[in-house]
Amino acid sequence: MDPLLLAETVERKARQGKPPKAVVPVHLYGQSVDLDPILTICKHYDIPVIEDAAEALGASYKGRAPGTFGKAGVFSFNGNKIITTSGGGMLVSDDGELIAHARKLATQARDPAPHYQHSEIGYNYRMSNVLAGIGRGQLQVLEERVQARRRNFDFYVETLGELPGINFMPESTWGRHTRWLSCITVNEEAFGASREDIRLALEAANIEARPLWKPMHLQPVFAGCECVGGRLAEQLFAQGLCLPSGSNLAEDDLARVVHVIQCVHRIGAGKPLAAMRVPF
Ligand SMILES: Cc1ncc(COP(=O)(O)O)c(C=O)c1O
């Protein structure tokens, strides 16, 4: 989220008498956004900030965990996350009333009565105690997982960093990146092949890699919605690739990924896999 665009937009909407009801900064790929300017703007207009920290468990912003700065923070324990309960997540806030209400809504909004009574509409959103137990157990290995992810990233930088046209997602000065995902951008002209050429070569070697997130404003479901900015996100989507980043990847696995990318650079795009002699 670009704080300058946010400031302009909030100011314009406030002047029109329609300030946003909430602002949701998203901490992407394991790194916190620059929260301070966003919090300052929102505080000025009294707009609650709900942090989407689904991808940033284990990261830091100025020495503190992203997800704990706003009115509330949300985390994901989906199967692809750094620790997982197979599905589900966590809501955090230091507002006790908000948490009590969220807990009630997540538990079918049951009123305190011996019979089932409901004064508002609720949901069946609570995490089962079995999954919560698995999650709590994994919290203890969070730091190890972060270190493993960071080692993956360092390996990619050491082995691919010299290739022309490959750039790595920078770690900001304000905190720690967990490297939940190791992200690169590919400048086709400098590298000699495109992001998609690399992705397809990896796929042919049975290695899954994905483009960076498709921006919200390009999602068909949001066609016609108002959008502010977006050019940078479009460029990142066109050029960006998330490399295999699992906490349990062995050095041989990482070396296979690197080998394919080096081959695409040397041999060029669209050449048969056999030419790459990818070890399985
Ligand atoms: C930034 C972000 N927000 C929200 C979610 C949704 O979390 P969940 O899958 O636990 O619903 C995810 C990923 O799954 C995510 O990466």
The ligand as a MOL file (V3000), in Angstrom:
LIG
                    3D

  0  0  0     0  0            999 V3000
M  V30 BEGIN CTAB
M  V30 COUNTS 16 16 0 0 0
M  V30 BEGIN ATOM
M  V30 1 C -2.5120 -11.8840 2.3450 0
M  V30 2 C -3.4950 -12.9810 2.5950 0
M  V30 3 N -4.6750 -12.6550 3.1400 0
M  V30 4 C -5.5950 -13.6080 3.3910 0
M  V30 5 C -5.3540 -14.9280 3.1020 0
M  V30 6 C -6.4400 -15.9040 3.3750 0
M  V30 7 O -6.1290 -16.7110 4.4500 0
M  V30 8 P -6.9300 -18.0910 4.6260 0
M  V30 9 O -6.4950 -18.9660 3.4880 0
M  V30 10 O -6.4480 -18.6330 5.9430 0
M  V30 11 O -8.3600 -17.7640 4.5920 0
M  V30 12 C -4.1300 -15.3070 2.5330 0
M  V30 13 C -3.7640 -16.6840 2.1640 0
M  V30 14 O -4.2890 -17.6810 2.2750 0
M  V30 15 C -3.1780 -14.2950 2.2730 0
M  V30 16 O -2.0020 -14.6280 1.7290 0
M  V30 END ATOM
M  V30 BEGIN BOND
M  V30 1 1 1 2
M  V30 2 1 2 3
M  V30 3 2 2 15
M  V30 4 2 3 4
M  V30 5 1 4 5
M  V30 6 1 5 6
M  V30 7 2 5 12
M  V30 8 1 6 7
M  V30 9 1 7 8
M  V30 10 2 8 9
M  V30 11 1 8 10
M  V30 12 1 8 11
M  V30 13 1 12 13
M  V30 14 1 12 15
M  V30 15 2 13 14
M  V30 16 1 15 16
M  V30 END BOND
M  V30 END CTAB
M  END
